Amino acid sequence: MASPAAPLPLVFDAPKRGLPPRHLADLDGPARKQAVKDLGLPAFRADQLARQYYARLEADPDRMTDLPAGAREQVGRSLFPPLLSVVKHIACDDGDTRKTLWKAHDGTLLESVLMRYPDRATLCISSQAGCGMACPFCATGQGGLQRNLSTAEIVDQVRAAAAALRDGEVHGGPGRLSNIVFMGMGEPLANYKRVVAAVRRITDPAPDGFGLSQRSVTVSTVGLAPAIRKLADEGLNVTLAVSLHTPDDELRDTLVPVNNRWSVSEVLDAARYYADRTGRRVSIEYALIRDINDQPWRADLLGKKLHKALGSLVHVNLIPLNPTPGSKWDASPKDVEREFVRRVQAQGVSCTVRDTRGQEIAAACGQLAAEN
């Protein structure tokens, strides 16, 4: 492993500027009770407020009718500061995909994408505003890192989407949010503490969270190996998705610059540790880029390395690249894509092509924020 002191053009500790004031969703159960006590309110109000937020999906104390009218302003000021406001919604795929551009209290822009399928509704959320990983084919990486999101800013993306589905604001009528993927703007494991706290709020039952299954939450990473191992020891049962994009260090040093610190073998060793600790199959994300990482020999090498490192506890998601305006990167032809899948499968590794959504609405994370 390279020395931790070796310089990299990456930002792991985002600037702390701009984080919003404390919000109810930043607090676990004991902290929530203490916050209510500090306001001079009875202890039972802590769970009452949490049920409003997590079960009723209500974030405005003025609409919390079981809260005394005289306490609403104080509660709003102390526990429900403004977090995110909608700049715009853009829909496509006959209304089944809706991308939202949010503005935080300090003017920071971030994105989430709600995708509705016949059997599920998946929300792709951001964990940072921008990203410091500097992957050259990624719109977010091109824009750099503005700051980490707070736990509450991450969680409120989920609350808003769940409320929109419940209220029938999304094409297809009223529905229920079922899946969360941390695949929007940012590197989730570079905002580790807040992301793990957000996962717990998303999956804990009310009054501590929304009660989604941990198995329906996916946390992605470009390969921060120590953080992968740390996540494996959290006692969570979420899916780990590793954005590998090529099996060889020479190319990955360029495509995913963090590879200069943790090589492909170190990332796969950490992924194996995660699989062994959780019993969960690891998802390998591979954006297929024309003439860059789509060669047959790379498909063979990918299959061999994954089979050796993870055996049956791995699945490859092949992602047709969603090009960004002005970029030299482009998606591979379909025949090349099919041959790549065949070769990976020939090595005994499960491999499928991800369903693409939202290409006409700048759905690659970071595109919409960059345009605005």
Secondary structure, 3 states (H helix, E strand, C coil): CCCCCCCCCCCCCCCCCCCCCCCHHHCCHHHHHHHHHHCCCCCHHHHHHHHHHHCCCCCCHHHCCCCCHHHHHHHHHHHCCCCEEEEEEEEEHHHCEEEEEEEECCCCEEEEEEEEECCEEEEECCCEEECCCCCCCCHHHHHCEEEECCHHHHHHHHHHHHHHHHCCCCCCCCCCCCEEEECCCCCHHHHHHHHHHHHHHHHCCCCCCCCCCHHHEEEEECCCHHHHHHHHCCCCCCEEEEECCCCCHHHHHHHCHHHHCCCHHHHHHHHHHHHHHHCCCEEEEEEEECCCCCCHHHHHHHHHHHHHHHCCCEEEEEEECCCCCCCCCCECCHHHHHHHHHHHHHCCCEEEECCCCCHHHCCCCCHHHHHC
